[in-house]
Amino acid sequence: MLNQINISKSQYSHQILLPNYKPFIVGTGGNACFAVTPKFKSVRQLENVRVGRASRTIKAVQTSNEKSTTSTTATIVAVEITVLKTLGGVLRFGKTLHVELVAASYLPSQTPSGLISYREKELQILRGDGTARTGELKTFERIYDYDVYNDLGDPDSSDDLWRPVLGGKERPYPRRCRTGRARSKIDPLSESRSTSAYVPRDETFSEVKQKSFWRYSTQWKEVFRPSWEASDLWLWRLAKAHVLAHDSGYHQLVSHWLRTHCCVEPYIIATNRHLSAMHPIHRLLHPHLRYTMEINALSRELLINADGTIEKSFFPYKYSIEISSVVYDQLWQFDLQALPADLISRGMAVEDPTALYRLKLTIEDYPYANDGLLIWDAIEKWVTKYVTYYYSEEEDVNSDNELKAWWTEIRTVGHGDKKDEPGWPKLNTPKHLIGILTNMIWIASGHHAAVNFGQYDFAGYFPNQPTIARTNMPTEDPNDSEKEEFLKRPEEFLLKCFPSQVQAKLVMAILHALSSHSPDEEYLGQTIQPYWKEDDDINNIFKEFSGKLKEIEGIIDARNADSNLKNRFGAGVVPYQLLKPFSKEGVTGMGVPNSISI
């Protein structure tokens, strides 16, 4: 039988307990009880808050520095309950218990007075306010701050491994999370390398996901066309290999890395720096921002770094990431990341007020657009109902100081190199907020799923999608030996153009890892977050969202069985399943996770 300490229900009515802890018992008479149990964590910085009768004091503290054992991040308010009298002869005078509570969602103006100071202190900790801005950040810290991409090269090891800094006027780029590592001895603008890069403690992989992850330039001078003549036929094959190599590089560096991983990281940093964990928008975004900083840090260490996998095996070698900087500078706009705007900007759709989703596709049988618009519409409706639940009036948005600071920092710091460019919507109304959030969630879920989880299926067999072309076209300034080799052994000339065996094996392994779902994958609309379970209204809105995604599964299956849709049905045609919302673990070519977690 658990001993209990009774606390007036009015003192906890604004709080919900962490799901992995079971200290809360509803007793008789409408009182709340905390069960006496040793598994609560001790707390560190204390501040007295007098609550209830004189027989007890509750000491509220800011979030514990120990990582939560739950799979979610919520506002963790640790409280120390000191009992000033003996209960049933079990607890003695001065006995202290430690518990953790999770506050309900509050806009800043609605925060209970007892939590205001802790809300502010928590954000100060996450921003690193008052801490030294020098020195390497440690794995136990929870500081979110910005830095440029100055850690991709390793000039201290070799001059050949020097890489320019990305971020700034010369090479615009989104910002990453600051690690605080020492500067390079050779190049003071570059950060030195180490065995691992700092990621805020709350952004690290779960143990299951960590194990799952570890398991697993030419200028054209001619136009080439199909032909039945032997030499022209081989030139056509070589030209296709070159085009596919360029496409692979653009896909990996722009459609995948830049538009999802890289551009989302500033959203994560700003969300943690300016939106309290009890803020409803923090809670809406949290499932879609988890694990991304960890996979991005691993990418900087292993994939996009100097002489890493991308430079070794993808076009355009050592200039790969610089290419993404050029694209960011010249093409990236926040508003064009929204799926409808993206389709229109690429000429794949036109506005049509009479059409479904107010768009008419220029290619009607376009699987990515058709399935993507289903996902986009479901996200937009869920976000609309969620936002209007908390923001019923324009003034609710305009008076939200945390929200304003969040959006301002995303534009002027996280994406500061583009702050004066077009494409940044205002944030003055609930409608503005709905558009911004739908855009972010789409990129982290649907867009990333579409460009990532089909990579092994489509490019694991490297002749189908070579990642580099190692030789020039034989008609472009060839020497005599190259001409002779092409004419006598065109098949060997083509093989020399393809990735080498070492490169092909490396790419196959990487694409297999990137295309894999971990056993603990969290899919869009699959499971409600614990902090919403107690709110019947939000619970019902989420159930509607989840039901819509299950309906989309069936719609996509029906489309793939429709013989009229030639781009997804027919002999040898691969069904388009990349935007089916749910999946099993492993490489499946389907499934839309909540976040960019691989």
C-alpha positions in Angstrom: 0.0 0.0 0.0 1.5 3.3 -1.0 1.7 6.1 1.6 0.2 9.3 0.4 0.6 13.0 0.9 -2.7 14.9 0.2 -2.4 18.2 -1.7 -5.4 20.4 -2.5 -6.6 19.7 -6.0 -6.7 23.5 -6.7 -2.9 23.6 -6.4 -2.3 21.2 -9.4 -5.3 21.8 -11.6 -3.1 23.4 -14.3 -0.7 20.4 -14.5 -0.5 17.0 -16.1 1.9 14.3 -14.9 4.6 12.8 -17.0 3.2 9.6 -18.5 6.2 7.5 -17.4 5.8 8.4 -13.8 2.9 7.2 -11.7 2.9 9.4 -8.6 -0.6 10.8 -9.0 -3.7 9.3 -7.4 -7.1 10.9 -7.3 -8.3 10.5 -3.7 -11.6 11.0 -2.0 -13.0 14.4 -1.6 -11.5 15.7 -4.8 -7.9 15.8 -3.5 -4.7 14.9 -5.4 -2.2 12.6 -3.8 1.5 12.0 -4.5 2.5 8.4 -3.9 5.6 8.0 -1.8 8.1 6.3 -4.1 11.9 6.5 -4.4 12.1 6.7 -8.2 11.6 10.4 -8.6 14.7 12.4 -9.6 16.3 14.8 -7.2 16.3 18.4 -8.2 19.0 21.0 -8.2 18.3 24.7 -8.2 15.5 25.4 -5.7 13.2 28.3 -5.0 10.5 28.4 -2.4 6.9 28.9 -3.3 4.4 28.7 -0.4 1.4 26.5 -1.3 -1.5 25.3 0.8 -1.6 24.9 4.5 1.3 25.6 6.8 2.0 21.9 7.1 3.7 21.6 3.8 5.8 23.7 1.4 6.3 23.1 -2.3 9.6 24.2 -3.8 9.3 24.7 -7.5 12.4 24.5 -9.7 13.2 25.0 -13.4 13.5 21.9 -15.6 15.8 19.3 -14.2 19.2 18.8 -15.9 18.6 15.1 -16.1 17.2 13.9 -19.4 13.6 12.9 -19.2 12.9 9.2 -19.5 9.8 9.9 -21.6 9.8 9.9 -25.4 8.4 13.4 -25.4 9.6 16.8 -24.3 7.1 18.8 -22.3 7.3 21.5 -19.7 8.9 19.6 -16.8 8.5 21.4 -13.6 10.3 19.5 -10.8 8.8 20.2 -7.3 10.2 19.3 -3.9 7.5 18.5 -1.4 8.7 18.9 2.2 6.4 17.3 4.8 6.4 19.1 8.1 4.6 16.5 10.1 4.5 12.7 10.5 2.0 10.8 8.3 0.8 7.6 9.7 4.1 7.1 11.5 5.9 6.4 8.2 7.3 9.8 7.2 9.3 11.8 9.7 9.6 15.5 10.2 11.5 17.1 7.2 11.1 14.2 4.9 11.4 15.3 1.3 10.0 13.8 -1.9 10.9 14.8 -5.5 8.4 14.7 -8.3 8.2 16.0 -11.9 5.1 17.6 -13.3 4.1 18.6 -16.8 2.3 21.8 -17.2 -0.7 22.2 -19.6 -0.4 24.3 -22.8 -0.4 28.1 -22.2 0.0 31.1 -24.3 2.4 33.5 -22.6 -0.4 35.8 -21.5 -2.3 32.9 -20.0 0.5 31.4 -17.9 -0.4 30.9 -14.2 1.4 33.4 -12.1 3.3 30.6 -10.2 4.9 29.4 -13.5 5.8 32.7 -15.1 9.2 33.1 -13.7 10.1 29.4 -14.4 8.9 29.8 -18.0 11.2 32.7 -18.5 14.1 31.0 -16.7 13.8 27.9 -18.8 14.1 29.9 -22.0 17.1 31.7 -20.6 18.8 28.4 -20.0 18.0 27.1 -23.5 19.4 30.3 -25.1 22.5 30.1 -23.0 21.8 33.6 -21.6 24.5 34.6 -19.1 26.9 31.8 -20.1 30.2 32.2 -21.7 30.1 32.2 -25.5 33.4 30.4 -25.8 34.4 26.9 -25.0 33.1 23.6 -26.4 29.5 22.8 -25.3 29.1 19.5 -23.4 26.8 16.6 -24.2 24.8 17.2 -21.0 24.0 20.8 -21.9 20.7 22.1 -23.4 22.0 25.3 -25.1 20.6 26.3 -28.5 22.6 28.9 -30.3 23.6 29.7 -33.9 26.8 29.3 -36.0 27.9 29.2 -39.6 28.9 26.1 -41.4 32.6 26.4 -40.7 33.2 22.8 -39.5 33.1 20.9 -42.8 36.8 21.2 -43.6 39.9 20.0 -41.7 42.7 22.3 -42.7 44.8 21.3 -39.7 45.2 17.8 -41.2 45.8 18.8 -44.8 45.6 21.9 -47.1 43.5 19.8 -49.5 40.8 19.5 -46.8 40.3 23.2 -46.3 36.7 24.2 -47.2 35.2 27.7 -47.3 32.8 28.9 -44.6 29.2 28.7 -45.6 27.0 31.4 -44.2 27.5 35.1 -44.7 27.4 37.6 -47.6 29.8 35.7 -49.9 28.3 32.3 -49.5 24.7 32.6 -48.0 23.5 29.6 -46.0 21.2 28.7 -43.1 22.7 28.5 -39.7 23.5 25.4 -37.7 23.7 24.8 -34.0 26.8 26.2 -32.2 29.2 23.6 -30.8 31.8 25.9 -29.3 34.7 23.8 -30.6 38.1 25.6 -30.8 39.2 27.3 -34.0 41.5 25.7 -36.5 45.2 26.5 -36.0 45.7 26.9 -39.8 42.4 28.8 -40.6 41.0 30.9 -37.7 37.7 31.2 -39.6 37.2 27.4 -39.5 36.2 25.3 -36.5 38.5 22.4 -35.5 37.3 18.8 -35.9 36.7 16.4 -33.1 35.3 12.8 -32.8 31.8 14.2 -32.3 29.9 17.4 -32.6 27.7 18.8 -29.8 23.9 18.4 -30.0 21.6 19.6 -27.3 20.8 16.8 -25.0 17.1 16.7 -25.8 17.8 16.4 -29.6 19.8 13.1 -29.4 18.6 9.8 -30.9 16.8 7.3 -28.8 18.8 4.2 -28.1 16.8 2.2 -30.6 17.2 4.8 -33.3 21.0 5.1 -32.6 21.5 1.4 -33.0 19.3 1.4 -36.2 21.4 4.2 -37.8 24.7 2.6 -37.2 23.5 -0.7 -38.6 23.0 0.2 -41.5 32.1 19.0 -62.5 31.6 18.9 -66.3 30.2 21.4 -68.7 28.1 20.0 -71.6 29.0 21.4 -75.0 26.6 19.3 -77.1 23.1 18.0 -77.3 22.7 14.3 -77.6 19.6 12.5 -78.9 18.5 8.8 -79.3 19.7 7.1 -82.4 19.9 3.7 -84.1 23.4 4.4 -85.4 25.9 2.5 -83.3 28.3 5.4 -82.2 25.4 7.8 -81.6 23.6 5.1 -79.6 26.5 4.8 -77.2 26.9 8.5 -77.0 23.2 8.6 -76.0 23.9 6.1 -73.2 26.9 8.0 -72.0 24.9 11.3 -72.0 22.1 9.7 -69.9 24.7 8.6 -67.4 26.0 12.2 -67.2 22.6 13.7 -66.8 21.7 11.1 -64.1 24.9 11.9 -62.2 24.0 15.6 -62.2 20.5 14.8 -61.1 21.8 12.6 -58.3 24.0 15.4 -57.0 21.2 18.0 -57.2 18.7 15.6 -55.5 21.0 14.8 -52.6 22.5 18.3 -52.1 19.4 20.5 -52.8 16.1 18.6 -52.8 17.2 16.5 -49.8 20.0 18.1 -47.7 19.4 21.8 -48.3 15.6 22.0 -48.5 14.9 19.6 -45.5 17.8 19.0 -43.1 19.7 22.2 -43.5 16.8 24.7 -43.7 14.9 23.1 -40.9 17.7 23.3 -38.3 17.1 27.1 -37.7 13.4 26.4 -37.0 14.5 23.9 -34.3 17.0 26.3 -32.7 14.5 29.2 -32.6 11.7 27.0 -31.3 13.7 26.0 -28.3 15.1 29.4 -27.7 11.9 31.4 -27.8 8.8 29.1 -27.4 8.4 27.7 -23.9 7.8 24.0 -23.8 4.4 24.7 -22.5 3.6 26.9 -25.5 1.0 25.3 -27.7 3.0 26.0 -30.9 6.1 24.4 -29.4 4.1 21.3 -28.6 2.6 21.3 -32.2 6.1 21.5 -33.7 8.0 19.3 -31.3 7.2 15.9 -33.0 8.3 17.3 -36.3 11.6 18.7 -35.1 12.9 15.7 -33.1 16.2 14.0 -34.0 17.0 16.4 -36.8 19.8 18.1 -35.1 21.4 14.8 -34.3 21.3 13.5 -37.8 22.6 16.8 -39.1 25.5 16.7 -36.8 26.3 13.2 -37.9 26.1 14.3 -41.5 28.6 17.1 -40.9 31.0 14.5 -39.4 30.6 11.7 -41.9 28.7 12.7 -45.1 29.1 16.3 -46.2 32.5 17.0 -44.6 35.7 17.4 -46.6 36.6 14.0 -48.1 33.4 12.5 -46.7 31.0 10.2 -48.5 29.3 13.0 -50.6 32.6 14.4 -51.8 34.0 11.0 -52.6 31.0 9.6 -54.4 28.7 12.3 -55.6 28.8 15.0 -58.3 30.4 17.6 -58.0 33.1 16.2 -55.5 34.7 18.8 -53.3 32.4 21.5 -54.5 29.2 19.6 -53.5 28.1 21.7 -50.5 29.2 24.9 -52.1 26.7 24.1 -54.9 23.9 24.0 -52.3 25.0 27.4 -51.0 24.6 28.8 -54.5 21.1 27.3 -54.9 20.1 28.6 -51.4 21.3 32.1 -52.4 19.6 32.2 -55.8 16.5 30.0 -55.5 15.4 29.4 -51.9 12.4 31.2 -50.5 10.4 30.3 -47.5 7.0 30.7 -49.1 8.0 28.5 -52.1 8.6 25.5 -49.7 4.9 25.1 -49.4 3.8 22.3 -51.8 1.2 24.3 -53.8 3.6 27.2 -54.3 6.5 24.8 -55.1 4.4 23.2 -57.9 3.4 26.5 -59.3 6.9 27.9 -59.2 8.3 24.9 -61.1 5.6 25.1 -63.8 3.9 21.9 -62.6 0.6 23.6 -61.7 -1.4 26.7 -62.2 -3.8 28.4 -59.9 -7.4 27.5 -60.5 -10.0 28.6 -58.0 -12.5 26.0 -59.3 -10.2 23.0 -59.0 -9.5 20.8 -56.0 -6.9 22.4 -53.7 -7.3 25.5 -56.0 -4.6 24.0 -58.3 -4.7 22.5 -61.8 -1.7 20.2 -62.5 0.0 20.6 -65.8 0.7 16.9 -65.8 -2.4 15.3 -64.4 -0.7 11.9 -63.7 2.0 13.3 -61.4 2.2 10.9 -58.4 4.2 13.1 -56.1 1.9 16.1 -56.6 -1.3 14.1 -56.4 -0.4 12.2 -53.3 1.5 15.1 -51.8 -1.5 17.4 -52.0 -3.5 14.8 -50.0 -0.9 14.9 -47.2 -0.6 18.7 -47.5 -4.4 19.2 -47.2 -4.6 16.9 -44.1 -1.8 18.8 -42.4 -3.3 22.2 -43.2 -6.7 21.2 -41.8 -5.1 19.8 -38.6 -3.0 22.9 -38.1 -5.9 25.2 -38.8 -8.1 23.6 -36.2 -5.2 23.5 -33.7 -4.2 27.1 -34.1 -7.7 28.5 -34.0 -8.3 26.5 -30.8 -5.7 28.7 -29.1 -5.8 31.8 -31.2 -9.4 32.8 -31.9 -8.6 36.5 -32.5 -5.8 38.4 -34.4 -4.9 40.1 -31.1 -4.0 36.7 -29.6 -1.2 36.4 -32.2 -0.1 40.0 -32.0 0.2 39.9 -28.2 2.2 36.7 -28.1 5.7 37.9 -27.4 7.3 34.4 -27.6 5.8 33.8 -31.0 6.9 37.1 -32.4 10.5 36.6 -31.1 10.5 33.1 -32.6 9.5 34.2 -36.1 11.8 37.2 -36.0 14.8 35.1 -35.1 14.1 32.5 -37.8 14.0 35.3 -40.4 16.8 37.5 -39.2 19.3 35.0 -37.6 18.6 31.4 -38.5 18.0 32.4 -42.2 19.6 35.8 -41.7 21.4 35.7 -45.1 18.0 35.8 -46.7 16.3 38.2 -44.3 15.9 41.0 -46.9 14.8 38.6 -49.7 11.1 38.1 -50.7 9.0 35.2 -49.5 8.8 35.8 -45.8 5.1 36.0 -44.8 4.0 38.4 -42.0 2.9 37.0 -38.7 0.0 39.1 -37.6 -3.0 36.8 -37.8 -4.0 33.2 -37.1 -4.1 32.6 -40.9 -0.5 33.8 -41.3 0.5 31.4 -38.5 -1.4 28.5 -40.1 0.5 29.0 -43.4 3.9 29.2 -41.7 3.3 26.0 -39.5 1.8 24.0 -42.4 4.9 24.8 -44.5 7.3 23.7 -41.8 5.5 20.5 -40.9 5.1 19.6 -44.6 8.9 20.0 -45.2 9.8 17.9 -42.2 7.3 15.1 -42.9 5.9 14.8 -46.4 8.6 16.4 -48.5 11.5 14.7 -46.7 9.7 11.3 -47.0 9.3 11.8 -50.7 12.9 12.6 -51.4 14.5 10.3 -48.9 12.9 6.9 -48.4 12.9 5.9 -52.1 16.6 6.4 -52.6 17.7 2.8 -52.1 14.9 1.5 -54.4 15.7 3.8 -57.2 19.5 4.3 -56.8 20.8 1.3 -55.0 21.4 -0.3 -58.4 23.9 2.3 -59.5 23.5 2.0 -63.3 19.9 3.2 -62.8 21.0 6.4 -61.0 24.8 6.8 -61.0 26.0 9.4 -58.5 29.0 10.7 -60.5 30.4 10.6 -64.0 34.1 9.9 -63.8 34.9 10.7 -67.5 34.0 13.4 -69.9 31.9 12.7 -73.0 34.3 11.3 -75.7 33.4 14.1 -78.1 34.5 16.8 -75.7 38.2 17.6 -76.3 39.2 13.9 -76.4 42.7 12.7 -77.0 43.5 10.0 -79.6 43.6 7.2 -77.1 40.1 8.1 -75.7 38.6 8.2 -79.2 40.1 4.8 -80.0 38.9 3.3 -76.8 35.3 4.6 -77.3 35.1 3.3 -80.8 36.6 -0.1 -80.1 35.2 -0.8 -76.6 32.3 1.5 -75.9 30.9 -0.7 -73.1 34.2 -0.4 -71.2 34.2 3.4 -71.8 30.7 3.5 -70.2 31.8 1.4 -67.2 34.7 3.8 -66.6 32.1 6.6 -66.6 30.1 4.9 -63.9 31.1 5.1 -60.2 34.0 2.8 -59.3 33.3 -0.4 -57.3 34.4 1.2 -54.1 32.2 4.2 -54.7 29.2 2.1 -55.7 29.5 0.0 -52.6 29.8 3.0 -50.4 26.8 4.7 -52.0 24.7 1.5 -51.7 25.5 1.2 -48.0 24.6 4.9 -47.4 21.4 4.8 -49.4 20.3 1.7 -47.6 20.8 3.4 -44.2 19.1 6.6 -45.3 16.1 4.7 -46.7 15.5 2.6 -43.6 12.8 3.2 -41.0 13.9 2.5 -37.4 11.8 0.2 -35.2 10.7 3.1 -33.1 9.8 5.4 -36.1 7.1 7.9 -35.3 4.7 8.4 -38.3 2.6 11.4 -39.1 -0.7 11.2 -37.4 -0.1 7.8 -35.9 0.1 8.5 -32.2 -1.1 11.4 -30.2 1.4 13.2 -28.0 1.0 12.5 -24.3 0.5 16.2 -23.4 -2.6 16.4 -25.6 -4.4 13.3 -24.2 -6.1 15.1 -21.4 -7.5 17.8 -23.6 -10.7 16.4 -25.2 -10.9 19.0 -27.9 -7.3 18.6 -29.1 -7.7 14.8 -28.8 -10.8 14.9 -31.1 -9.0 17.1 -33.6 -6.0 14.8 -33.7 -8.3 11.7 -34.1 -9.8 13.4 -37.2 -6.3 14.1 -38.6 -5.2 10.5 -37.9 -8.3 9.1 -39.5 -7.7 11.2 -42.6 -4.2 9.8 -43.0 -5.5 6.2 -42.8 -8.0 7.2 -45.5 -5.1 8.5 -47.6 -3.4 5.1 -47.4 -6.4 3.5 -49.2 -6.6 6.3 -51.8 -2.9 5.8 -52.7 -3.4 2.0 -52.9 -6.4 2.5 -55.3 -4.4 4.9 -57.5 -1.6 2.4 -57.8 -4.1 -0.2 -59.0 -5.7 2.2 -61.6 -4.7 1.1 -65.1 -5.4 4.6 -66.4 -2.5 6.1 -64.4 0.4 5.1 -66.6 3.0 6.7 -64.3 2.2 4.3 -61.5 0.6 1.3 -63.1 1.8 -1.1 -65.8 4.3 -3.7 -66.7 7.6 -2.9 -65.0 6.2 0.4 -63.5 7.1 0.8 -59.9 4.0 1.8 -57.8 4.3 5.2 -56.2 4.1 4.6 -52.5 6.6 7.1 -51.0 3.8 9.2 -49.5 1.8 6.3 -48.0 1.7 7.5 -44.4 2.6 4.4 -42.5 5.3 1.6 -42.8 7.0 -1.3 -41.1 10.6 -0.9 -40.1 13.4 -1.3 -42.6 13.6 -0.4 -46.3 10.0 -0.3 -47.5 9.8 2.6 -50.0 6.8 4.1 -48.0 6.0 5.8 -44.8 5.9 9.5 -43.7 7.7 10.0 -40.4 6.9 13.0 -38.3 10.4 14.4 -38.6 13.7 14.3 -40.4 15.3 11.6 -38.3 17.6 9.9 -40.9 
